[in-house]
C-alpha cells in the first residue's frame, strides 16, 4: 500500500476513535434505567396528589365561607350603626 494512502486514513481513523470515545462517555454518564417499582410509586404519588387537591378544595370552600361571614358581619354593623 502506498504511504500516501495510509497517511490519508489516519485522520479518518482519528475521527472515528474520537466519536467512539464521545459515545462511550455519553453512555457512561447516562442515568441508570428506571427501576421496576416506578409504576406503583407513580400510582401512590397520583393518589397523594388527588388527596391534596381534595383538601385544597375543602380549604378554599371554608375560606370562601369565612369571607362571606366576615363581609356579612361588617355590613350588619354598618347598617346597625
NORTA-V322405 format. One record per residue. N is the residue number from 0. RES is the residue in one small letter. OMEGA is omega in radians with two decimals (none if undefined). NEAR is the number of other ideal C-beta (glycine too) atoms within 10 Angstrom. D_LAST is the distance of its C-alpha to the last C-alpha in Angstrom with 2 decimals. Layout:
[[N/RES/OMEGA/NEAR/D_LAST] [N/RES/OMEGA/NEAR/D_LAST]]
This chain:
[[0/x/-3.09/6/110.82] [1/x/3.13/7/110.52] [2/x/3.11/7/108.70] [3/x/3.12/7/106.71] [4/x/3.11/8/105.29] [5/x/3.11/9/104.35] [6/x/3.12/9/102.65] [7/x/-3.14/10/100.55] [8/x/-3.09/10/99.31] [9/x/3.11/9/98.00] [10/x/3.13/9/94.82] [11/x/3.13/9/94.18] [12/x/3.12/9/94.57] [13/x/3.12/10/92.31] [14/x/3.12/10/89.54] [15/x/3.13/10/89.83] [16/x/3.12/10/89.76] [17/x/3.13/10/86.72] [18/x/3.13/10/84.88] [19/x/3.12/10/85.89] [20/x/3.11/10/84.55] [21/x/-3.14/10/81.23] [22/x/3.13/10/80.87] [23/x/3.13/10/81.73] [24/x/3.13/10/79.08] [25/x/3.13/9/76.38] [26/x/3.14/8/77.32] [27/x/-3.11/7/77.41] [28/x/-3.12/7/73.91] [29/x/3.12/8/72.40] [30/x/-3.13/5/70.02] [31/x/3.12/5/71.55] [32/x/-3.12/7/71.23] [33/x/-3.10/9/68.18] [34/x/-3.06/8/68.65] [35/x/-3.07/7/69.14] [36/x/-3.13/9/65.84] [37/x/-3.09/10/63.67] [38/x/3.10/10/62.83] [39/x/3.12/9/61.53] [40/x/3.12/11/59.53] [41/x/3.11/10/58.04] [42/x/3.10/10/57.11] [43/x/3.12/11/55.44] [44/x/3.12/10/53.51] [45/x/3.10/10/52.40] [46/x/3.12/10/51.19] [47/x/3.12/10/49.23] [48/x/3.11/10/47.60] [49/x/3.11/10/46.67] [50/x/3.13/10/45.07] [51/x/3.10/10/43.09] [52/x/3.11/10/41.98] [53/x/3.12/10/40.79] [54/x/3.11/10/38.89] [55/x/3.12/10/37.29] [56/x/3.11/10/36.25] [57/x/3.13/10/34.68] [58/x/3.11/10/32.86] [59/x/3.08/10/31.52] [60/x/3.12/10/30.31] [61/x/3.11/10/28.50] [62/x/3.10/10/26.93] [63/x/3.13/10/25.79] [64/x/-3.13/10/24.31] [65/x/3.12/10/22.46] [66/x/3.10/10/21.13] [67/x/3.10/10/19.93] [68/x/3.14/10/18.17] [69/x/3.12/10/16.46] [70/x/3.13/10/15.44] [71/x/-3.13/10/14.22] [72/x/3.13/10/12.17] [73/x/3.14/10/10.60] [74/x/3.13/10/9.98] [75/x/3.13/10/8.46] [76/x/3.11/9/5.92] [77/x/-3.14/8/5.30] [78/x/-3.11/7/5.61] [79/x/-3.10/6/3.80] [80/x/none/5/0.00]]
